[in-house]
Amino acid sequence: MSLRKIVLTGAAGRVGSALRAPLREMSATLVLVDRVPLDVAGPGEEAHQVEVAGSADLVPLVSGADAIVHLAGVPDEAPFPDLVEGNVLGTHHVLEAARRTGVRRVVLASSNRLTGFYPTGETVSPDMPPRPDGLYGVTKVAVEALARLYADKFGLEVVCLRIGSFEIEPSEPRHLATWPPG
């Protein structure tokens, strides 16, 4: 499937960097968004240094997009106000920009940390209630709630990816439960 335009927020992060090439192959234009400067890797890429601080900042970047892959945010435990601003408010701005411009598909970075207090040996399904293991996990519960709201109320097609350990190899026992060997 070839799309005209995909917007990737958090493009300079570890997961964003890994997704650039495959997303570039899927679309005619890949719009890279991050708060740090980015270099364009080739034709079909656009790079924008933007804070995801408001939907108005995002509207011109996402207008005409077929999909947004939203990875920007605070990637681990931090002071709660920083987590709320980066993860919850940032996600709200992206979803609102998508709604305002008619972008139908949004992929959001969630985390296995929203179920981190389940016992390691227990298989967790999306139907089970959240049991976040910290404030970071709490913000990902809020991200998934926002996704549900925008899907139900506005008809957006939203997918929340509960990202596990994105490491070259596990560096702590917790990673073993979420690390895909390969």
C-alpha positions as CSV (number, residue, x, y, z in Angstrom):
1,M,0.0,0.0,0.0
2,S,1.4,3.4,-1.0
3,L,0.2,6.5,0.9
4,R,0.7,10.0,-0.3
5,K,1.8,11.5,3.1
6,I,2.7,10.1,6.5
7,V,3.7,12.4,9.4
8,L,6.1,11.0,12.0
9,T,6.5,12.8,15.3
10,G,9.4,12.0,17.5
11,A,11.3,11.2,14.4
12,A,14.7,11.7,16.0
13,G,14.0,9.2,18.9
14,R,15.1,5.6,18.9
15,V,11.8,4.1,17.7
16,G,11.2,7.0,15.3
17,S,14.7,6.6,13.8
18,A,14.1,2.9,13.3
19,L,10.8,3.6,11.5
20,R,12.0,6.3,9.1
21,A,13.1,4.0,6.3
22,P,10.1,1.7,6.3
23,L,7.6,4.6,6.5
24,R,9.5,6.4,3.7
25,E,9.0,3.3,1.5
26,M,5.3,3.3,2.3
27,S,4.6,6.9,1.3
28,A,5.4,9.5,-1.3
29,T,6.1,12.1,1.4
30,L,7.3,11.4,4.9
31,V,7.1,14.5,7.2
32,L,9.5,14.2,10.0
33,V,8.7,16.2,13.2
34,D,10.9,16.5,16.3
35,R,12.0,19.2,18.7
36,V,15.6,18.7,17.7
37,P,17.0,19.4,14.3
38,L,16.7,16.6,11.7
39,D,18.5,15.9,8.5
40,V,16.5,14.8,5.4
41,A,17.7,11.4,4.2
42,G,16.6,11.7,0.7
43,P,13.8,12.6,-1.7
44,G,10.3,12.4,-0.3
45,E,11.3,13.5,3.2
46,E,10.6,16.8,4.9
47,A,12.1,17.7,8.3
48,H,10.5,20.2,10.7
49,Q,11.9,21.2,14.1
50,V,8.7,21.8,16.1
51,E,7.5,21.3,19.6
52,V,4.3,19.4,19.8
53,A,3.0,22.2,22.0
54,G,-0.3,23.0,20.4
55,S,-2.6,21.7,17.6
56,A,-2.2,25.0,15.7
57,D,1.5,24.3,15.3
58,L,0.7,20.9,13.8
59,V,-2.2,21.7,11.5
60,P,0.0,22.9,8.6
61,L,2.3,19.8,8.9
62,V,-0.5,17.2,9.1
63,S,-2.9,18.8,6.6
64,G,-3.4,16.3,3.7
65,A,-1.7,13.4,5.5
66,D,-3.1,9.9,5.2
67,A,-1.7,9.0,8.6
68,I,0.2,10.3,11.6
69,V,2.5,8.1,13.6
70,H,2.9,9.9,16.9
71,L,6.0,8.9,18.9
72,A,6.9,12.2,20.4
73,G,6.8,12.5,24.2
74,V,8.7,11.8,27.4
75,P,10.1,8.3,27.0
76,D,10.5,7.3,30.7
77,E,9.8,8.3,34.3
78,A,10.2,12.0,34.8
79,P,8.5,14.7,37.0
80,F,4.7,14.3,36.6
81,P,4.1,17.8,35.0
82,D,6.7,17.0,32.3
83,L,5.1,13.6,31.6
84,V,1.6,15.2,31.4
85,E,2.8,18.0,29.1
86,G,4.9,15.7,26.8
87,N,2.7,12.6,26.7
88,V,-0.9,13.6,27.5
89,L,-1.1,17.1,26.2
90,G,1.2,16.4,23.2
91,T,-1.1,13.4,22.2
92,H,-4.1,15.6,22.6
93,H,-2.6,18.2,20.3
94,V,-1.8,15.5,17.7
95,L,-5.3,14.0,17.8
96,E,-6.9,17.5,17.7
97,A,-4.8,18.4,14.7
98,A,-5.8,15.2,13.0
99,R,-9.5,15.9,13.7
100,R,-9.3,19.5,12.5
101,T,-7.6,18.5,9.2
102,G,-9.5,15.3,8.4
103,V,-6.6,12.9,8.9
104,R,-8.3,9.6,9.5
105,R,-5.5,7.3,10.8
106,V,-3.4,7.9,13.9
107,V,-0.9,5.5,15.4
108,L,0.0,6.4,19.0
109,A,3.0,5.2,21.1
110,S,1.7,3.6,24.2
111,S,3.7,1.3,26.5
112,N,3.7,-2.0,28.3
113,R,4.3,0.1,31.4
114,L,0.6,0.8,31.7
115,T,0.2,-2.9,32.7
116,G,3.6,-3.0,34.6
117,F,2.1,-4.1,37.9
118,Y,0.7,-7.3,36.6
119,P,2.9,-10.3,37.6
120,T,5.6,-11.0,35.0
121,G,4.3,-14.5,34.3
122,E,0.8,-13.3,33.6
123,T,-0.3,-12.9,30.0
124,V,-1.9,-9.5,29.7
125,S,-4.6,-8.7,27.1
126,P,-6.0,-5.3,26.0
127,D,-9.3,-6.1,27.7
128,M,-7.7,-6.2,31.2
129,P,-7.7,-3.0,33.3
130,P,-4.6,-0.9,33.4
131,R,-2.1,-1.4,36.3
132,P,0.6,1.2,35.6
133,D,3.9,0.8,37.3
134,G,4.7,4.5,37.6
135,L,3.6,7.9,36.6
136,Y,4.9,7.3,33.1
137,G,2.5,4.4,32.8
138,V,-0.3,6.6,34.2
139,T,0.2,9.0,31.3
140,K,0.0,6.1,28.8
141,V,-3.3,5.1,30.4
142,A,-4.5,8.7,29.6
143,V,-3.1,8.5,26.1
144,E,-5.1,5.4,25.4
145,A,-8.2,7.0,26.9
146,L,-7.8,10.0,24.6
147,A,-7.4,7.6,21.7
148,R,-10.7,5.9,22.6
149,L,-12.4,9.3,22.9
150,Y,-11.3,10.4,19.5
151,A,-12.2,7.1,17.9
152,D,-15.7,7.0,19.5
153,K,-16.6,10.7,19.3
154,F,-14.9,11.7,16.0
155,G,-14.5,8.5,14.1
156,L,-10.7,8.6,13.9
157,E,-9.0,5.3,13.3
158,V,-6.6,5.1,16.2
159,V,-4.1,2.3,17.1
160,C,-2.2,2.4,20.3
161,L,1.0,0.4,20.2
162,R,2.1,-0.9,23.6
163,I,5.8,-0.7,23.0
164,G,7.9,-3.1,25.1
165,S,11.7,-3.1,25.5
166,F,13.3,-1.5,22.5
167,E,16.9,-2.5,23.2
168,I,19.6,-4.3,21.2
169,E,19.6,-6.8,24.0
170,P,18.0,-7.0,27.4
171,S,19.9,-5.0,30.1
172,E,17.6,-5.9,33.1
173,P,15.3,-8.8,34.0
174,R,12.2,-6.8,33.3
175,H,13.2,-6.5,29.6
176,L,13.1,-10.3,29.2
177,A,9.3,-10.3,29.3
178,T,8.9,-7.7,26.6
179,W,12.0,-8.0,24.4
180,P,11.5,-9.7,21.0
181,P,14.6,-11.8,20.4
182,G,15.6,-11.7,16.8
